[in-house]
Amino acid sequence: MNLQELLDRKQSTLIFVNASDGLLDGITKMCDHKVGSLLVQSDDGELMGILTERDILRFCSERPGELTQARIDGVMTHDMIVAPPDLSTDEAMTLMTERRFRHLPVIEGGVATGMISIGDLMKAKLNDVSVEVKYLRDYISA
């Protein structure tokens, strides 16, 4: 399975935040949508990076007391890792595990088309394994 097939199953919408917005606005948006990351865009709509829970925790740890004044562009990950839609789920899982991150933007033609989490990949893998186990049990009992 590739990332596009997984996105088609997932049927979720992308959530963006502007780089110039306040960090508290980003946190509120994450909580409202129950997500662990947001794609960050410039005021003119250009994709600039990603804001993750880890970015926020790191900022709070390093600069306590500055939360109310912070802007997203000062906290976000600028050099995000992205993937094409035809990347396999196994390759994506390997990339995310080796590089130690949990949210992978899917980009096609310079445009974000989806976001895959490590949880999405684990759920897909578990489903594949469950189906395989069922077929093997049926085969053995036949």
C-alpha positions in Angstrom: 0.0 0.0 0.0 1.2 3.5 -0.7 0.5 6.8 1.1 -2.1 7.9 -1.4 -4.1 4.7 -0.8 -3.8 5.3 2.9 -5.0 8.9 2.6 -7.9 7.8 0.5 -9.0 5.4 3.3 -8.4 8.0 6.0 -10.5 10.8 4.4 -9.3 13.6 6.6 -8.8 17.3 5.8 -5.5 19.2 6.2 -5.3 21.8 8.9 -3.2 24.8 8.3 -2.1 27.7 10.5 -0.3 30.9 9.5 3.4 31.3 10.5 2.6 34.8 11.9 -0.2 33.5 14.2 0.4 33.3 17.9 1.5 30.0 19.3 -1.5 29.9 21.6 -3.7 30.1 18.5 -1.9 27.0 17.1 -2.3 25.1 20.4 -6.0 25.9 20.5 -6.4 24.7 16.9 -4.6 21.5 17.6 -6.8 20.9 20.6 -10.0 21.8 18.7 -9.2 19.4 15.9 -7.6 16.7 18.2 -4.4 16.6 16.1 -0.7 16.5 17.1 0.6 18.7 14.2 -0.4 21.5 11.9 1.0 22.5 8.6 2.3 26.1 8.6 1.9 28.4 5.7 2.9 32.0 5.0 0.4 34.7 4.8 0.3 34.2 1.0 -0.4 30.5 1.4 3.2 29.1 0.8 4.0 25.9 2.8 6.7 26.9 5.3 6.9 24.0 7.8 5.1 22.1 10.5 4.2 22.8 14.1 4.2 19.7 16.3 3.4 18.9 19.9 7.2 18.2 20.3 8.0 21.7 19.0 5.7 23.2 21.5 7.0 21.2 24.5 10.6 22.0 23.5 9.7 25.7 23.4 8.0 25.6 26.8 10.9 23.8 28.3 13.6 26.2 26.9 11.7 29.5 27.2 9.1 29.2 30.1 7.1 32.4 30.5 7.2 33.4 26.8 4.2 31.3 25.6 1.8 34.2 25.4 4.1 36.3 23.2 5.4 33.5 21.0 4.6 33.3 17.3 4.4 30.0 15.4 7.3 30.9 13.1 9.6 31.0 16.1 8.6 27.6 17.3 7.8 25.4 14.2 10.0 23.0 12.4 11.2 24.8 9.2 13.1 21.9 7.6 10.3 19.3 7.6 10.6 15.9 6.0 7.9 15.3 3.4 6.9 12.3 1.2 5.4 11.8 -2.2 2.0 10.0 -2.4 3.5 7.0 -4.1 5.9 6.2 -1.2 5.0 2.8 0.3 3.7 2.7 3.9 6.6 0.4 4.8 9.1 3.0 3.5 7.2 5.8 5.4 7.2 3.8 8.6 11.0 3.2 8.3 11.7 6.9 7.6 9.6 8.0 10.5 11.1 5.5 12.9 14.7 6.1 11.9 14.3 9.9 12.0 12.1 9.9 15.1 9.1 11.9 14.1 5.4 11.2 14.1 3.8 13.3 11.4 4.6 13.1 7.7 3.2 15.6 5.2 2.4 14.1 1.8 3.4 16.6 -1.0 2.6 16.3 -4.7 3.7 19.0 -7.1 4.7 21.3 -4.3 1.2 21.1 -2.7 0.3 19.3 0.5 -2.3 16.6 -0.2 -2.4 14.9 3.2 -0.8 14.2 6.5 0.1 10.7 7.7 0.8 9.9 11.4 2.8 7.0 12.7 -0.6 5.9 14.2 -2.1 5.8 10.8 0.7 3.6 9.6 0.5 1.3 12.6 -3.3 0.9 12.1 -2.9 0.0 8.4 -0.1 -2.5 9.3 -2.2 -4.1 12.0 -5.1 -4.4 9.5 -2.9 -6.0 6.9 -1.5 -8.5 9.5 -5.0 -9.3 10.8 -6.2 -10.1 7.2 -3.2 -12.2 6.6 -3.7 -14.2 9.8 -7.3 -14.8 8.9 -6.4 -16.2 5.5 -3.6 -18.4 7.0 -6.0 -19.8 9.6 -8.6 -20.5 7.0 -6.0 -22.2 4.8 -4.7 -24.3 7.7 -8.2 -25.4 8.8 -9.3 -26.3 5.3 
